[in-house]
Amino acid sequence: MGRYDFRPSRVHRTASQLFASERIKNLPSWHEVVGTIPPAQTLVRPQPLQYQQRPRRSNVRKPSKLFQPQRVVYEEDRLRREFFGDHPWELARPRVVLENDGKDSERKDWSLVSQSDRPIDGESVVQRQVFLLHGNPDKGQIPDPKMSPAKAYDQARKEFYERRLQQDIERRVAKEEAMATGAYFGKTTLQIGMELEDKTFEAWKAWASAQVIEQEQRRAAMYTGLDNETAALPEGEPEMEAALEEIESTIPAQGQEAKGGAVFVP
């Protein structure tokens, strides 16, 4: 049938011919609609421009990356990099990233850094800084023409710090009030972690001490002489120790000739 299939564009004419030849009893429900609003005749879907058009030069070689898509850059991305670069521990705080349509921040009133229906975080500072720089034309809020990015960043951070300090004071007062009425709070996460770390260290310390003692005993057993006299005997064998004490007086000292012996019966 060639490169293109034209049967979908001829469906209205085909249905009319089948009805005229009485091969079908009734026309389809879409027959009148398709006849009134026929489909487009363009068989190739037009694609939007995905690259930047630059003036061509006759003496310049054709670039190999001409048809790469444009880089999407938002102002908020630069502000986020600046804030989280100065406050890396803010990324460790748990956050809810679920949104309804991705435009929840546009429906907030960022004339204040704190919102009633969402916790304050780094994104609040970013949106507050954008508001200070551009305002909200939809609500008639015009920004200060003398507001610079650095000044807006400092003001948004100051409001952020004040709100965080207020939250810390509220939590501290609430804990003190609860403890005054008899409430008991368990150990903090830091205390639990320190206890586990101390427990692991003590276990390792006992294991390391046992390893050192065992290595010293093995080293002493490799040589003869005075080192053997100081080597520790294995524990749990009292009969062997009693037998050695019994024959100890009959064993000649080092360098002396043995002139007799005793029968040793274990």
N, C-alpha and C positions, 0 to 999 in steps of 0.2 A: 504493500500500500504506500510505499514511499517513506520519506522521513517523518512526515506528520500524519496524524490520524484526524481526518475531518468529520468523522461520523458524529461526534458530540455536537458539532455546530449545525448539523443537518437533521437533528432529532425532531424539530418542529415540522419540517417538510415531510419527513418519513411518516410521522404520525398522521398528517393530513392525507397522504396518499393511501395509507392503510385504511383510514376511515372512508375515503372515497370509493375504494375498491371493496368495501364492506367486509374486510378481513377482521375488523374490530367493530363492535357494536356501538361503543360509546367512546367519545374523545377523553383523553386523560384530563385530570383536574388542572394540570399546569399548562394545558395547550393554549388557552387564551392569554395567560400571563406571559408565556414565552413569546407569543406572537406580538404582544404589546411592547414588551421590553426584551428584545433579543439579546443574546450574549455578545460579548465583545468580539471583534474580529481579529484582535491582536493575539497572536499565538505565542509570543515571547513576552514574559512578564518583565517590565522595566525594573531595573535594579537602581537603588539610590547610589549616589556618588560616595565612594568609600575612601577617597584619597584627596590630598590637597593638590590643587592645580597651581603649578608654578610656571612662570614664563619660560618658555623653551629657548634655549640658545643653540645656535647652529654649530658652534665650536665645542660644545660640551657633550660628552658621551651620555647616552640614555641611561638613567639610573636603573639599577636592578631591583630596588625596593619601591618602585613607583606605585604599585597597587596594594601596598600594605595599608590596613585600616588606620585611621587617625587615632592618636592617643587621647583617651578621655581623661580630663583633668578637672577636678573640682577644688574650689577654694577651701572647703572644709577638710580635705585631705592634708593640705599643708598645715592648717591649724592643729589638726590631730597629731601630726608628727612633732610639731613644736611642743605641744602640751605633754604628751606621753614621753617625749624625750627628756623633759625636765622632771616628770613625775612617773618613773617606770613602775613603781609599786601600785599605781592605780589600776594597772592591767591585772593585778592579782586579785582584785575585788570581784566577787561574783556579780554578774550582770544578766539581765533579761534582754535578749536581743530580738525577741519575737515582736513583730509589728503586724498591723492589719494590712496596710497597703504600702508601706515604705515612706509615707508622708506624715507620720504622726508628729514629727517635730514641727511641721509647718502649721499645725493647729494649736500649738502652745503659745502662750504669751511670754516671750523671752525678754520682756522688760525687767523681769526678775530672774535671777539665776536658779532659784528654787521653785519647783513645781509641786503642786499638791498631790498629783496622781502618779508621780514617778520619783525614784530616789535620785539624789544629786550625785553626779559622777563627772568624769572627764568630758562626756558628750555635752553636758550642761554648760560647761565652760566654753566649748567650741560654739554652740548655738548662741550663747550670750555674746560672745565676741563678734559673731556675724551680725547680730542685731545691732550692736553698738556701731559697727562699720556701715551698715546699709539700712538699718531701720526696718520698718514694715510699711511699705507704701499702700498696701491694701487697707490698712487701718488708719492711714493718715499719720503714721509715726515717722517723722523725718529725722535722719541721723544728724549728729553734730558735725559740721564741715571741718572743724579743727581736730576731729578724732583721727588719730593715726593708728595703724595696726599694733604698734608696741604699746601705746597708751590704752587701747581697748583690751589688749591681753593682760596688762597689769590690773586694770579695773575688774575684769572678769575673774582673775585669780584671787584678788582681794576679797570679793564677795564669796567666792568658793571657800576660802580659808575661814571666813567668819561663820559661814553656815556649818562647816565641819566642826569648828570649835563649839558652836552652840549645841550640836548633836552630841558631842562628847560630854559636855556638861549635863545635858538632859539625862544621858545614860548613867552618869556617875551619881546624880541626885536620885534617880529612880532606884539604883542599887542600894544606896544608903537608906532610903525610906523602907525598902523591902527588908533589909537586914535589921532595921530598928523594930519592925513588927514581927520578927522571928523567922524570917526567911533564911535559908541556907543555900549558898551557892557552892557548887563543887569546884574541883580544880580546873584551872584554865588550861587551854590547849598547850601553852608554853610550859606549864608545870608538869603536865603529863609527859610531854616530850623529853623534858630534862630527867624525869625519873626513869623513863625507858632507856635513855642514854647512859645514865649512871649504872643501871642494872646490867646492861650489856658490857660496860667497861669492867665492872667487877668480875663478871664471868670470864672475860678475856684475861684479866689479871691473874685469876686463879689458874687458868689453863697455861699461861705463860710461865708462872712460877713452877708448875709441875714439869713443864718442858725443860726449864733450866736445871732443876734438880736431877732429872733423868739424864741429861747430857753430861753433867758433872760426874755422876756415878759411872756412866759408860767410859768417860775419859779416865777415871781413876782405875777402872778395871783393866785398862789396856797396859798398864805399867806395873812392875813389881817393886817392892820396897816399902817405904813409909806410907806411900799413898794408899796402899792396900789396907793398911791398918785403920785409916780414917774412913774407908768406904763404908757406906751404910749397908747393913744387912737387910734382906727383904723381911718385911713384917709378916706376922701371922705364922712363924715357925718357932715356938718356944722350946721344943725338944732339941732342935739343932743348936740354939743358943746355950742351953744347959750343958749339952755335950761338949761344946767348945770351951766353956768355962772350966769343965772338969779336967780337960787335958791341956789347958793353957800353961800350967806350971811345968809340964814335962817337955814343952817345946823349947829348944835352945834358942838363944838370942841370935841375931844376925851376925855372922862372922865367927861363931863358935862351932866346934865339932860336936856332932850328936854322939853321945856315948851310951845311949840306951833309949828305951821308949816304953810306951804303955799301950796296952791293947785297947783299941777304941772300938766299942760296940755301939752303934747308933741305936 
